[in-house]
Amino acid sequence: MSPRTEKQFEEIRENKRALIIETALTLFAEKGYYATSIQAITKSAGISKGLLYNYFESKEALLKDIVLDGFN
């Protein structure tokens, strides 16, 4: 198996970011922002907390990106 290309790494990053956003958005809609923990998001998405924090500084930053993506 050959090493991954830069394009493949970018696709993986985009897919993980989209997974986190989709999962968080679903949980925020079901439980509300304050009742949804980082742990609940990571568990539902099947990822580690470290991976989430690799993409988003905090739950607030995640919500901010969701809102900004909605406006765009």
CHARMM internal coordinates of N, CA and C (Angstrom, degrees):
IC EDIT
DIST 1 N 1 CA 1.4431
DIST 1 CA 1 C 1.5213
ANGL 1 N 1 CA 1 C 108.71
DIST 1 C 2 N 1.3096
ANGL 1 CA 1 C 2 N 115.97
DIHE 1 N 1 CA 1 C 2 N 132.12
DIST 2 N 2 CA 1.4594
ANGL 1 C 2 N 2 CA 119.71
DIHE 1 CA 1 C 2 N 2 CA -177.46
DIST 2 CA 2 C 1.5308
ANGL 2 N 2 CA 2 C 110.65
DIHE 1 C 2 N 2 CA 2 C -83.71
DIST 2 C 3 N 1.3248
ANGL 2 CA 2 C 3 N 116.01
DIHE 2 N 2 CA 2 C 3 N 157.98
DIST 3 N 3 CA 1.4685
ANGL 2 C 3 N 3 CA 119.64
DIHE 2 CA 2 C 3 N 3 CA 179.64
DIST 3 CA 3 C 1.5391
ANGL 3 N 3 CA 3 C 110.63
DIHE 2 C 3 N 3 CA 3 C -63.38
DIST 3 C 4 N 1.3060
ANGL 3 CA 3 C 4 N 115.38
DIHE 3 N 3 CA 3 C 4 N 154.98
DIST 4 N 4 CA 1.4625
ANGL 3 C 4 N 4 CA 120.11
DIHE 3 CA 3 C 4 N 4 CA 178.85
DIST 4 CA 4 C 1.5182
ANGL 4 N 4 CA 4 C 110.60
DIHE 3 C 4 N 4 CA 4 C -72.19
DIST 4 C 5 N 1.3150
ANGL 4 CA 4 C 5 N 114.11
DIHE 4 N 4 CA 4 C 5 N 146.56
DIST 5 N 5 CA 1.4641
ANGL 4 C 5 N 5 CA 119.69
DIHE 4 CA 4 C 5 N 5 CA 177.45
DIST 5 CA 5 C 1.5272
ANGL 5 N 5 CA 5 C 109.24
DIHE 4 C 5 N 5 CA 5 C -86.51
DIST 5 C 6 N 1.3058
ANGL 5 CA 5 C 6 N 114.72
DIHE 5 N 5 CA 5 C 6 N 168.80
DIST 6 N 6 CA 1.4686
ANGL 5 C 6 N 6 CA 120.49
DIHE 5 CA 5 C 6 N 6 CA 177.77
DIST 6 CA 6 C 1.5320
ANGL 6 N 6 CA 6 C 110.20
DIHE 5 C 6 N 6 CA 6 C -61.04
DIST 6 C 7 N 1.3227
ANGL 6 CA 6 C 7 N 116.23
DIHE 6 N 6 CA 6 C 7 N -38.21
DIST 7 N 7 CA 1.4654
ANGL 6 C 7 N 7 CA 120.54
DIHE 6 CA 6 C 7 N 7 CA 178.73
DIST 7 CA 7 C 1.5317
ANGL 7 N 7 CA 7 C 110.65
DIHE 6 C 7 N 7 CA 7 C -63.46
DIST 7 C 8 N 1.3229
ANGL 7 CA 7 C 8 N 117.77
DIHE 7 N 7 CA 7 C 8 N -40.57
DIST 8 N 8 CA 1.4647
ANGL 7 C 8 N 8 CA 121.36
DIHE 7 CA 7 C 8 N 8 CA 178.93
DIST 8 CA 8 C 1.5279
ANGL 8 N 8 CA 8 C 110.52
DIHE 7 C 8 N 8 CA 8 C -64.76
DIST 8 C 9 N 1.3264
ANGL 8 CA 8 C 9 N 117.40
DIHE 8 N 8 CA 8 C 9 N -41.68
DIST 9 N 9 CA 1.4621
ANGL 8 C 9 N 9 CA 120.69
DIHE 8 CA 8 C 9 N 9 CA 177.45
DIST 9 CA 9 C 1.5256
ANGL 9 N 9 CA 9 C 110.72
DIHE 8 C 9 N 9 CA 9 C -62.60
DIST 9 C 10 N 1.3186
ANGL 9 CA 9 C 10 N 116.72
DIHE 9 N 9 CA 9 C 10 N -40.17
DIST 10 N 10 CA 1.4644
ANGL 9 C 10 N 10 CA 120.69
DIHE 9 CA 9 C 10 N 10 CA 179.05
DIST 10 CA 10 C 1.5272
ANGL 10 N 10 CA 10 C 110.63
DIHE 9 C 10 N 10 CA 10 C -64.54
DIST 10 C 11 N 1.3219
ANGL 10 CA 10 C 11 N 117.61
DIHE 10 N 10 CA 10 C 11 N -40.35
DIST 11 N 11 CA 1.4631
ANGL 10 C 11 N 11 CA 121.58
DIHE 10 CA 10 C 11 N 11 CA 177.96
DIST 11 CA 11 C 1.5274
ANGL 11 N 11 CA 11 C 110.83
DIHE 10 C 11 N 11 CA 11 C -63.89
DIST 11 C 12 N 1.3170
ANGL 11 CA 11 C 12 N 116.77
DIHE 11 N 11 CA 11 C 12 N -41.03
DIST 12 N 12 CA 1.4621
ANGL 11 C 12 N 12 CA 121.15
DIHE 11 CA 11 C 12 N 12 CA 178.16
DIST 12 CA 12 C 1.5227
ANGL 12 N 12 CA 12 C 109.96
DIHE 11 C 12 N 12 CA 12 C -62.52
DIST 12 C 13 N 1.3331
ANGL 12 CA 12 C 13 N 116.33
DIHE 12 N 12 CA 12 C 13 N -45.05
DIST 13 N 13 CA 1.4690
ANGL 12 C 13 N 13 CA 120.60
DIHE 12 CA 12 C 13 N 13 CA 179.00
DIST 13 CA 13 C 1.5250
ANGL 13 N 13 CA 13 C 111.23
DIHE 12 C 13 N 13 CA 13 C -61.31
DIST 13 C 14 N 1.3264
ANGL 13 CA 13 C 14 N 116.63
DIHE 13 N 13 CA 13 C 14 N -44.68
DIST 14 N 14 CA 1.4649
ANGL 13 C 14 N 14 CA 120.48
DIHE 13 CA 13 C 14 N 14 CA -179.96
DIST 14 CA 14 C 1.5270
ANGL 14 N 14 CA 14 C 111.03
DIHE 13 C 14 N 14 CA 14 C -63.57
DIST 14 C 15 N 1.3308
ANGL 14 CA 14 C 15 N 116.70
DIHE 14 N 14 CA 14 C 15 N -40.80
DIST 15 N 15 CA 1.4698
ANGL 14 C 15 N 15 CA 120.59
DIHE 14 CA 14 C 15 N 15 CA 179.56
DIST 15 CA 15 C 1.5242
ANGL 15 N 15 CA 15 C 111.88
DIHE 14 C 15 N 15 CA 15 C -65.38
DIST 15 C 16 N 1.3256
ANGL 15 CA 15 C 16 N 117.77
DIHE 15 N 15 CA 15 C 16 N -41.90
DIST 16 N 16 CA 1.4730
ANGL 15 C 16 N 16 CA 121.23
DIHE 15 CA 15 C 16 N 16 CA 179.02
DIST 16 CA 16 C 1.5242
ANGL 16 N 16 CA 16 C 110.64
DIHE 15 C 16 N 16 CA 16 C -66.52
DIST 16 C 17 N 1.3200
ANGL 16 CA 16 C 17 N 116.70
DIHE 16 N 16 CA 16 C 17 N -42.30
DIST 17 N 17 CA 1.4669
ANGL 16 C 17 N 17 CA 120.49
DIHE 16 CA 16 C 17 N 17 CA 178.48
DIST 17 CA 17 C 1.5236
ANGL 17 N 17 CA 17 C 109.84
DIHE 16 C 17 N 17 CA 17 C -61.49
DIST 17 C 18 N 1.3223
ANGL 17 CA 17 C 18 N 116.75
DIHE 17 N 17 CA 17 C 18 N -44.41
DIST 18 N 18 CA 1.4695
ANGL 17 C 18 N 18 CA 121.00
DIHE 17 CA 17 C 18 N 18 CA 179.43
DIST 18 CA 18 C 1.5231
ANGL 18 N 18 CA 18 C 110.98
DIHE 17 C 18 N 18 CA 18 C -63.80
DIST 18 C 19 N 1.3357
ANGL 18 CA 18 C 19 N 117.29
DIHE 18 N 18 CA 18 C 19 N -38.98
DIST 19 N 19 CA 1.4609
ANGL 18 C 19 N 19 CA 121.56
DIHE 18 CA 18 C 19 N 19 CA 178.06
DIST 19 CA 19 C 1.5293
ANGL 19 N 19 CA 19 C 110.49
DIHE 18 C 19 N 19 CA 19 C -61.89
DIST 19 C 20 N 1.3111
ANGL 19 CA 19 C 20 N 116.73
DIHE 19 N 19 CA 19 C 20 N -44.98
DIST 20 N 20 CA 1.4647
ANGL 19 C 20 N 20 CA 121.15
DIHE 19 CA 19 C 20 N 20 CA -179.90
DIST 20 CA 20 C 1.5229
ANGL 20 N 20 CA 20 C 110.01
DIHE 19 C 20 N 20 CA 20 C -62.65
DIST 20 C 21 N 1.3166
ANGL 20 CA 20 C 21 N 117.12
DIHE 20 N 20 CA 20 C 21 N -47.01
DIST 21 N 21 CA 1.4611
ANGL 20 C 21 N 21 CA 121.07
DIHE 20 CA 20 C 21 N 21 CA -178.86
DIST 21 CA 21 C 1.5272
ANGL 21 N 21 CA 21 C 110.91
DIHE 20 C 21 N 21 CA 21 C -63.53
DIST 21 C 22 N 1.3110
ANGL 21 CA 21 C 22 N 117.31
DIHE 21 N 21 CA 21 C 22 N -45.65
DIST 22 N 22 CA 1.4691
ANGL 21 C 22 N 22 CA 121.22
DIHE 21 CA 21 C 22 N 22 CA -179.68
DIST 22 CA 22 C 1.5272
ANGL 22 N 22 CA 22 C 111.33
DIHE 21 C 22 N 22 CA 22 C -62.02
DIST 22 C 23 N 1.3212
ANGL 22 CA 22 C 23 N 116.12
DIHE 22 N 22 CA 22 C 23 N -43.97
DIST 23 N 23 CA 1.4632
ANGL 22 C 23 N 23 CA 120.53
DIHE 22 CA 22 C 23 N 23 CA 179.68
DIST 23 CA 23 C 1.5216
ANGL 23 N 23 CA 23 C 110.99
DIHE 22 C 23 N 23 CA 23 C -64.74
DIST 23 C 24 N 1.3225
ANGL 23 CA 23 C 24 N 116.49
DIHE 23 N 23 CA 23 C 24 N -46.00
DIST 24 N 24 CA 1.4627
ANGL 23 C 24 N 24 CA 120.35
DIHE 23 CA 23 C 24 N 24 CA 179.97
DIST 24 CA 24 C 1.5195
ANGL 24 N 24 CA 24 C 111.05
DIHE 23 C 24 N 24 CA 24 C -62.88
DIST 24 C 25 N 1.3044
ANGL 24 CA 24 C 25 N 117.03
DIHE 24 N 24 CA 24 C 25 N -43.51
DIST 25 N 25 CA 1.4543
ANGL 24 C 25 N 25 CA 120.92
DIHE 24 CA 24 C 25 N 25 CA 179.87
DIST 25 CA 25 C 1.5242
ANGL 25 N 25 CA 25 C 111.30
DIHE 24 C 25 N 25 CA 25 C -60.70
DIST 25 C 26 N 1.3172
ANGL 25 CA 25 C 26 N 116.95
DIHE 25 N 25 CA 25 C 26 N -42.50
DIST 26 N 26 CA 1.4628
ANGL 25 C 26 N 26 CA 121.63
DIHE 25 CA 25 C 26 N 26 CA 177.63
DIST 26 CA 26 C 1.5250
ANGL 26 N 26 CA 26 C 111.03
DIHE 25 C 26 N 26 CA 26 C -61.92
DIST 26 C 27 N 1.3227
ANGL 26 CA 26 C 27 N 116.56
DIHE 26 N 26 CA 26 C 27 N -47.33
DIST 27 N 27 CA 1.4655
ANGL 26 C 27 N 27 CA 120.37
DIHE 26 CA 26 C 27 N 27 CA -179.08
DIST 27 CA 27 C 1.5254
ANGL 27 N 27 CA 27 C 111.91
DIHE 26 C 27 N 27 CA 27 C -68.01
DIST 27 C 28 N 1.3280
ANGL 27 CA 27 C 28 N 117.33
DIHE 27 N 27 CA 27 C 28 N -37.96
DIST 28 N 28 CA 1.4643
ANGL 27 C 28 N 28 CA 119.95
DIHE 27 CA 27 C 28 N 28 CA 177.04
DIST 28 CA 28 C 1.5219
ANGL 28 N 28 CA 28 C 110.21
DIHE 27 C 28 N 28 CA 28 C -62.28
DIST 28 C 29 N 1.3305
ANGL 28 CA 28 C 29 N 116.70
DIHE 28 N 28 CA 28 C 29 N -39.18
DIST 29 N 29 CA 1.4659
ANGL 28 C 29 N 29 CA 120.77
DIHE 28 CA 28 C 29 N 29 CA 179.95
DIST 29 CA 29 C 1.5286
ANGL 29 N 29 CA 29 C 111.29
DIHE 28 C 29 N 29 CA 29 C -69.04
DIST 29 C 30 N 1.3359
ANGL 29 CA 29 C 30 N 116.56
DIHE 29 N 29 CA 29 C 30 N -37.75
DIST 30 N 30 CA 1.4629
ANGL 29 C 30 N 30 CA 120.79
DIHE 29 CA 29 C 30 N 30 CA -177.88
DIST 30 CA 30 C 1.5317
ANGL 30 N 30 CA 30 C 112.82
DIHE 29 C 30 N 30 CA 30 C -76.92
DIST 30 C 31 N 1.3337
ANGL 30 CA 30 C 31 N 116.10
DIHE 30 N 30 CA 30 C 31 N -47.41
DIST 31 N 31 CA 1.4631
ANGL 30 C 31 N 31 CA 121.02
DIHE 30 CA 30 C 31 N 31 CA -171.84
DIST 31 CA 31 C 1.5218
ANGL 31 N 31 CA 31 C 114.64
DIHE 30 C 31 N 31 CA 31 C -107.38
DIST 31 C 32 N 1.3088
ANGL 31 CA 31 C 32 N 115.73
DIHE 31 N 31 CA 31 C 32 N -19.29
DIST 32 N 32 CA 1.4563
ANGL 31 C 32 N 32 CA 120.48
DIHE 31 CA 31 C 32 N 32 CA -173.08
DIST 32 CA 32 C 1.5229
ANGL 32 N 32 CA 32 C 110.17
DIHE 31 C 32 N 32 CA 32 C 96.43
DIST 32 C 33 N 1.3245
ANGL 32 CA 32 C 33 N 115.42
DIHE 32 N 32 CA 32 C 33 N 157.06
DIST 33 N 33 CA 1.4654
ANGL 32 C 33 N 33 CA 121.29
DIHE 32 CA 32 C 33 N 33 CA -177.07
DIST 33 CA 33 C 1.5272
ANGL 33 N 33 CA 33 C 112.25
DIHE 32 C 33 N 33 CA 33 C -61.16
DIST 33 C 34 N 1.3268
ANGL 33 CA 33 C 34 N 116.54
DIHE 33 N 33 CA 33 C 34 N -49.72
DIST 34 N 34 CA 1.4676
ANGL 33 C 34 N 34 CA 120.31
DIHE 33 CA 33 C 34 N 34 CA -174.26
DIST 34 CA 34 C 1.5246
ANGL 34 N 34 CA 34 C 112.81
DIHE 33 C 34 N 34 CA 34 C -70.52
DIST 34 C 35 N 1.3180
ANGL 34 CA 34 C 35 N 117.76
DIHE 34 N 34 CA 34 C 35 N -28.76
DIST 35 N 35 CA 1.4613
ANGL 34 C 35 N 35 CA 120.91
DIHE 34 CA 34 C 35 N 35 CA -179.38
DIST 35 CA 35 C 1.5276
ANGL 35 N 35 CA 35 C 112.61
DIHE 34 C 35 N 35 CA 35 C -84.40
DIST 35 C 36 N 1.3200
ANGL 35 CA 35 C 36 N 117.06
DIHE 35 N 35 CA 35 C 36 N -7.55
DIST 36 N 36 CA 1.4624
ANGL 35 C 36 N 36 CA 121.40
DIHE 35 CA 35 C 36 N 36 CA 179.79
DIST 36 CA 36 C 1.5228
ANGL 36 N 36 CA 36 C 109.51
DIHE 35 C 36 N 36 CA 36 C -97.34
DIST 36 C 37 N 1.3113
ANGL 36 CA 36 C 37 N 116.02
DIHE 36 N 36 CA 36 C 37 N 121.21
DIST 37 N 37 CA 1.4690
ANGL 36 C 37 N 37 CA 120.29
DIHE 36 CA 36 C 37 N 37 CA 179.45
DIST 37 CA 37 C 1.5272
ANGL 37 N 37 CA 37 C 110.90
DIHE 36 C 37 N 37 CA 37 C -96.03
DIST 37 C 38 N 1.3168
ANGL 37 CA 37 C 38 N 114.93
DIHE 37 N 37 CA 37 C 38 N 161.63
DIST 38 N 38 CA 1.4662
ANGL 37 C 38 N 38 CA 120.36
DIHE 37 CA 37 C 38 N 38 CA 174.14
DIST 38 CA 38 C 1.5242
ANGL 38 N 38 CA 38 C 108.77
DIHE 37 C 38 N 38 CA 38 C -58.35
DIST 38 C 39 N 1.3230
ANGL 38 CA 38 C 39 N 117.13
DIHE 38 N 38 CA 38 C 39 N -40.80
DIST 39 N 39 CA 1.4577
ANGL 38 C 39 N 39 CA 121.11
DIHE 38 CA 38 C 39 N 39 CA 179.99
DIST 39 CA 39 C 1.5329
ANGL 39 N 39 CA 39 C 110.97
DIHE 38 C 39 N 39 CA 39 C -60.78
DIST 39 C 40 N 1.3171
ANGL 39 CA 39 C 40 N 117.36
DIHE 39 N 39 CA 39 C 40 N -40.42
DIST 40 N 40 CA 1.4672
ANGL 39 C 40 N 40 CA 120.65
DIHE 39 CA 39 C 40 N 40 CA 178.95
DIST 40 CA 40 C 1.5280
ANGL 40 N 40 CA 40 C 110.71
DIHE 39 C 40 N 40 CA 40 C -64.53
DIST 40 C 41 N 1.3188
ANGL 40 CA 40 C 41 N 116.76
DIHE 40 N 40 CA 40 C 41 N -39.64
DIST 41 N 41 CA 1.4730
ANGL 40 C 41 N 41 CA 120.79
DIHE 40 CA 40 C 41 N 41 CA 179.20
DIST 41 CA 41 C 1.5236
ANGL 41 N 41 CA 41 C 110.04
DIHE 40 C 41 N 41 CA 41 C -65.01
DIST 41 C 42 N 1.3387
ANGL 41 CA 41 C 42 N 116.24
DIHE 41 N 41 CA 41 C 42 N -48.47
DIST 42 N 42 CA 1.4637
ANGL 41 C 42 N 42 CA 119.07
DIHE 41 CA 41 C 42 N 42 CA -177.51
DIST 42 CA 42 C 1.5293
ANGL 42 N 42 CA 42 C 111.90
DIHE 41 C 42 N 42 CA 42 C -66.37
DIST 42 C 43 N 1.3133
ANGL 42 CA 42 C 43 N 117.01
DIHE 42 N 42 CA 42 C 43 N -37.90
DIST 43 N 43 CA 1.4643
ANGL 42 C 43 N 43 CA 120.23
DIHE 42 CA 42 C 43 N 43 CA 179.21
DIST 43 CA 43 C 1.5268
ANGL 43 N 43 CA 43 C 110.69
DIHE 42 C 43 N 43 CA 43 C -65.52
DIST 43 C 44 N 1.3116
ANGL 43 CA 43 C 44 N 116.07
DIHE 43 N 43 CA 43 C 44 N -44.67
DIST 44 N 44 CA 1.4591
ANGL 43 C 44 N 44 CA 120.48
DIHE 43 CA 43 C 44 N 44 CA -179.52
DIST 44 CA 44 C 1.5306
ANGL 44 N 44 CA 44 C 111.73
DIHE 43 C 44 N 44 CA 44 C -66.43
DIST 44 C 45 N 1.3246
ANGL 44 CA 44 C 45 N 116.75
DIHE 44 N 44 CA 44 C 45 N -35.66
DIST 45 N 45 CA 1.4665
ANGL 44 C 45 N 45 CA 121.17
DIHE 44 CA 44 C 45 N 45 CA 179.98
DIST 45 CA 45 C 1.5271
ANGL 45 N 45 CA 45 C 112.30
DIHE 44 C 45 N 45 CA 45 C -81.78
DIST 45 C 46 N 1.3300
ANGL 45 CA 45 C 46 N 116.70
DIHE 45 N 45 CA 45 C 46 N -15.83
DIST 46 N 46 CA 1.4619
ANGL 45 C 46 N 46 CA 120.19
DIHE 45 CA 45 C 46 N 46 CA -178.64
DIST 46 CA 46 C 1.5137
ANGL 46 N 46 CA 46 C 113.27
DIHE 45 C 46 N 46 CA 46 C 73.50
DIST 46 C 47 N 1.3397
ANGL 46 CA 46 C 47 N 115.43
DIHE 46 N 46 CA 46 C 47 N 35.30
DIST 47 N 47 CA 1.4606
ANGL 46 C 47 N 47 CA 120.65
DIHE 46 CA 46 C 47 N 47 CA 179.74
DIST 47 CA 47 C 1.5265
ANGL 47 N 47 CA 47 C 109.43
DIHE 46 C 47 N 47 CA 47 C -127.41
DIST 47 C 48 N 1.3226
ANGL 47 CA 47 C 48 N 116.24
DIHE 47 N 47 CA 47 C 48 N 170.92
DIST 48 N 48 CA 1.4704
ANGL 47 C 48 N 48 CA 120.50
DIHE 47 CA 47 C 48 N 48 CA 178.08
DIST 48 CA 48 C 1.5274
ANGL 48 N 48 CA 48 C 109.98
DIHE 47 C 48 N 48 CA 48 C -88.63
DIST 48 C 49 N 1.3324
ANGL 48 CA 48 C 49 N 115.18
DIHE 48 N 48 CA 48 C 49 N 159.91
DIST 49 N 49 CA 1.4602
ANGL 48 C 49 N 49 CA 120.23
DIHE 48 CA 48 C 49 N 49 CA 176.36
DIST 49 CA 49 C 1.5221
ANGL 49 N 49 CA 49 C 110.33
DIHE 48 C 49 N 49 CA 49 C -61.79
DIST 49 C 50 N 1.3211
ANGL 49 CA 49 C 50 N 115.85
DIHE 49 N 49 CA 49 C 50 N -38.39
DIST 50 N 50 CA 1.4658
ANGL 49 C 50 N 50 CA 120.08
DIHE 49 CA 49 C 50 N 50 CA -179.99
DIST 50 CA 50 C 1.5155
ANGL 50 N 50 CA 50 C 112.11
DIHE 49 C 50 N 50 CA 50 C -59.50
DIST 50 C 51 N 1.3285
ANGL 50 CA 50 C 51 N 116.39
DIHE 50 N 50 CA 50 C 51 N -38.74
DIST 51 N 51 CA 1.4683
ANGL 50 C 51 N 51 CA 119.63
DIHE 50 CA 50 C 51 N 51 CA 178.95
DIST 51 CA 51 C 1.5286
ANGL 51 N 51 CA 51 C 110.34
DIHE 50 C 51 N 51 CA 51 C -66.12
DIST 51 C 52 N 1.3215
ANGL 51 CA 51 C 52 N 116.82
DIHE 51 N 51 CA 51 C 52 N -43.15
DIST 52 N 52 CA 1.4638
ANGL 51 C 52 N 52 CA 119.60
DIHE 51 CA 51 C 52 N 52 CA 178.32
DIST 52 CA 52 C 1.5197
ANGL 52 N 52 CA 52 C 110.02
DIHE 51 C 52 N 52 CA 52 C -60.02
DIST 52 C 53 N 1.3340
ANGL 52 CA 52 C 53 N 116.53
DIHE 52 N 52 CA 52 C 53 N -45.62
DIST 53 N 53 CA 1.4674
ANGL 52 C 53 N 53 CA 119.85
DIHE 52 CA 52 C 53 N 53 CA -179.21
DIST 53 CA 53 C 1.5276
ANGL 53 N 53 CA 53 C 111.92
DIHE 52 C 53 N 53 CA 53 C -70.19
DIST 53 C 54 N 1.3153
ANGL 53 CA 53 C 54 N 117.79
DIHE 53 N 53 CA 53 C 54 N -16.38
DIST 54 N 54 CA 1.4614
ANGL 53 C 54 N 54 CA 121.02
DIHE 53 CA 53 C 54 N 54 CA 173.67
DIST 54 CA 54 C 1.5326
ANGL 54 N 54 CA 54 C 110.25
DIHE 53 C 54 N 54 CA 54 C -68.90
DIST 54 C 55 N 1.3245
ANGL 54 CA 54 C 55 N 116.23
DIHE 54 N 54 CA 54 C 55 N -30.21
DIST 55 N 55 CA 1.4561
ANGL 54 C 55 N 55 CA 121.56
DIHE 54 CA 54 C 55 N 55 CA -178.50
DIST 55 CA 55 C 1.5326
ANGL 55 N 55 CA 55 C 112.93
DIHE 54 C 55 N 55 CA 55 C -97.84
DIST 55 C 56 N 1.3209
ANGL 55 CA 55 C 56 N 116.84
DIHE 55 N 55 CA 55 C 56 N -34.14
DIST 56 N 56 CA 1.4590
ANGL 55 C 56 N 56 CA 121.87
DIHE 55 CA 55 C 56 N 56 CA -174.87
DIST 56 CA 56 C 1.5200
ANGL 56 N 56 CA 56 C 110.01
DIHE 55 C 56 N 56 CA 56 C -133.68
DIST 56 C 57 N 1.3222
ANGL 56 CA 56 C 57 N 116.80
DIHE 56 N 56 CA 56 C 57 N 134.37
DIST 57 N 57 CA 1.4572
ANGL 56 C 57 N 57 CA 122.51
DIHE 56 CA 56 C 57 N 57 CA -177.07
DIST 57 CA 57 C 1.5285
ANGL 57 N 57 CA 57 C 112.30
DIHE 56 C 57 N 57 CA 57 C -67.71
DIST 57 C 58 N 1.3367
ANGL 57 CA 57 C 58 N 115.99
DIHE 57 N 57 CA 57 C 58 N -32.50
DIST 58 N 58 CA 1.4606
ANGL 57 C 58 N 58 CA 120.96
DIHE 57 CA 57 C 58 N 58 CA -176.34
DIST 58 CA 58 C 1.5252
ANGL 58 N 58 CA 58 C 109.43
DIHE 57 C 58 N 58 CA 58 C -161.05
DIST 58 C 59 N 1.3191
ANGL 58 CA 58 C 59 N 115.44
DIHE 58 N 58 CA 58 C 59 N 175.15
DIST 59 N 59 CA 1.4636
ANGL 58 C 59 N 59 CA 120.04
DIHE 58 CA 58 C 59 N 59 CA 175.99
DIST 59 CA 59 C 1.5299
ANGL 59 N 59 CA 59 C 109.37
DIHE 58 C 59 N 59 CA 59 C -64.77
DIST 59 C 60 N 1.3145
ANGL 59 CA 59 C 60 N 116.25
DIHE 59 N 59 CA 59 C 60 N -36.59
DIST 60 N 60 CA 1.4653
ANGL 59 C 60 N 60 CA 120.75
DIHE 59 CA 59 C 60 N 60 CA 177.70
DIST 60 CA 60 C 1.5299
ANGL 60 N 60 CA 60 C 111.12
DIHE 59 C 60 N 60 CA 60 C -63.25
DIST 60 C 61 N 1.3192
ANGL 60 CA 60 C 61 N 117.15
DIHE 60 N 60 CA 60 C 61 N -42.27
DIST 61 N 61 CA 1.4669
ANGL 60 C 61 N 61 CA 121.04
DIHE 60 CA 60 C 61 N 61 CA 178.12
DIST 61 CA 61 C 1.5288
ANGL 61 N 61 CA 61 C 110.51
DIHE 60 C 61 N 61 CA 61 C -64.72
DIST 61 C 62 N 1.3172
ANGL 61 CA 61 C 62 N 116.92
DIHE 61 N 61 CA 61 C 62 N -36.82
DIST 62 N 62 CA 1.4625
ANGL 61 C 62 N 62 CA 121.61
DIHE 61 CA 61 C 62 N 62 CA 176.69
DIST 62 CA 62 C 1.5281
ANGL 62 N 62 CA 62 C 110.05
DIHE 61 C 62 N 62 CA 62 C -62.66
DIST 62 C 63 N 1.3271
ANGL 62 CA 62 C 63 N 117.17
DIHE 62 N 62 CA 62 C 63 N -47.62
DIST 63 N 63 CA 1.4616
ANGL 62 C 63 N 63 CA 121.33
DIHE 62 CA 62 C 63 N 63 CA 178.56
DIST 63 CA 63 C 1.5280
ANGL 63 N 63 CA 63 C 110.42
DIHE 62 C 63 N 63 CA 63 C -61.37
DIST 63 C 64 N 1.3206
ANGL 63 CA 63 C 64 N 116.70
DIHE 63 N 63 CA 63 C 64 N -41.50
DIST 64 N 64 CA 1.4679
ANGL 63 C 64 N 64 CA 120.67
DIHE 63 CA 63 C 64 N 64 CA 179.64
DIST 64 CA 64 C 1.5241
ANGL 64 N 64 CA 64 C 110.33
DIHE 63 C 64 N 64 CA 64 C -60.16
DIST 64 C 65 N 1.3236
ANGL 64 CA 64 C 65 N 117.97
DIHE 64 N 64 CA 64 C 65 N -43.63
DIST 65 N 65 CA 1.4642
ANGL 64 C 65 N 65 CA 121.29
DIHE 64 CA 64 C 65 N 65 CA 178.62
DIST 65 CA 65 C 1.5262
ANGL 65 N 65 CA 65 C 111.08
DIHE 64 C 65 N 65 CA 65 C -64.80
DIST 65 C 66 N 1.3336
ANGL 65 CA 65 C 66 N 117.65
DIHE 65 N 65 CA 65 C 66 N -38.37
DIST 66 N 66 CA 1.4587
ANGL 65 C 66 N 66 CA 120.93
DIHE 65 CA 65 C 66 N 66 CA 178.45
DIST 66 CA 66 C 1.5264
ANGL 66 N 66 CA 66 C 109.74
DIHE 65 C 66 N 66 CA 66 C -62.72
DIST 66 C 67 N 1.3159
ANGL 66 CA 66 C 67 N 116.95
DIHE 66 N 66 CA 66 C 67 N -45.43
DIST 67 N 67 CA 1.4656
ANGL 66 C 67 N 67 CA 121.30
DIHE 66 CA 66 C 67 N 67 CA -179.21
DIST 67 CA 67 C 1.5337
ANGL 67 N 67 CA 67 C 110.01
DIHE 66 C 67 N 67 CA 67 C -65.32
DIST 67 C 68 N 1.3284
ANGL 67 CA 67 C 68 N 117.95
DIHE 67 N 67 CA 67 C 68 N -45.42
DIST 68 N 68 CA 1.4559
ANGL 67 C 68 N 68 CA 120.82
DIHE 67 CA 67 C 68 N 68 CA -179.60
DIST 68 CA 68 C 1.5251
ANGL 68 N 68 CA 68 C 111.54
DIHE 67 C 68 N 68 CA 68 C -64.62
DIST 68 C 69 N 1.3340
ANGL 68 CA 68 C 69 N 117.32
DIHE 68 N 68 CA 68 C 69 N -38.28
DIST 69 N 69 CA 1.4660
ANGL 68 C 69 N 69 CA 120.40
DIHE 68 CA 68 C 69 N 69 CA 176.11
DIST 69 CA 69 C 1.5201
ANGL 69 N 69 CA 69 C 110.17
DIHE 68 C 69 N 69 CA 69 C -63.57
DIST 69 C 70 N 1.3220
ANGL 69 CA 69 C 70 N 116.53
DIHE 69 N 69 CA 69 C 70 N -36.05
DIST 70 N 70 CA 1.4627
ANGL 69 C 70 N 70 CA 120.87
DIHE 69 CA 69 C 70 N 70 CA 178.37
DIST 70 CA 70 C 1.5178
ANGL 70 N 70 CA 70 C 112.41
DIHE 69 C 70 N 70 CA 70 C -63.99
DIST 70 C 71 N 1.3310
ANGL 70 CA 70 C 71 N 116.78
DIHE 70 N 70 CA 70 C 71 N -37.43
DIST 71 N 71 CA 1.4611
ANGL 70 C 71 N 71 CA 120.57
DIHE 70 CA 70 C 71 N 71 CA 178.90
DIST 71 CA 71 C 1.5205
ANGL 71 N 71 CA 71 C 111.50
DIHE 70 C 71 N 71 CA 71 C -73.04
DIST 71 C 72 N 1.3064
ANGL 71 CA 71 C 72 N 116.95
DIHE 71 N 71 CA 71 C 72 N -30.43
DIST 72 N 72 CA 1.4764
ANGL 71 C 72 N 72 CA 120.62
DIHE 71 CA 71 C 72 N 72 CA -179.91
DIST 72 CA 72 C 1.4951
ANGL 72 N 72 CA 72 C 108.56
DIHE 71 C 72 N 72 CA 72 C -82.82
END
COOR INIT
IC SEED 1 N 1 CA 1 C
IC BUILD
